[in-house]
Amino acid sequence: MKVEITPRGNNCFRIKIFEEDFTLGNILQRAIEKSEKVEGVGVVETHPLEKAITLQVYLKEGANIEEILREGAKRARLELEKIKKAIQKSLGEINEDRILSQVR
């Protein structure tokens, strides 16, 4: 995975992530926008023929983009872990139901 981070003026950064699509972009957007130090964040597909997404992040005065991205990545990872556990629990319940129905 290749990532380019480009300053775009006062407190604005463009983060381009290659070989990814809206799935990751939306997860990162939700995670980054939870920071109180972020004014706004949006995600766009770079170009239909280029497999890449771009996040535009607007920071509040004094915020640090490195800190924001690290915190956002951590939030995204934790959210994905919650989803993974919920899926595993649901699959376990399905398997228990199958076993019980076979026993009857």
Secondary structure, DSSP 8 states (H G I E B T S, - for coil): --EEEEE-STTEEEEEEET--HHHHHHHHHHHHTSTTEEEEEEEEEETTEEEEEEEEEE-TT--HHHHHHHHHHHHHHHHHHHHHHHHHHHHHHHHHHHHHHH-
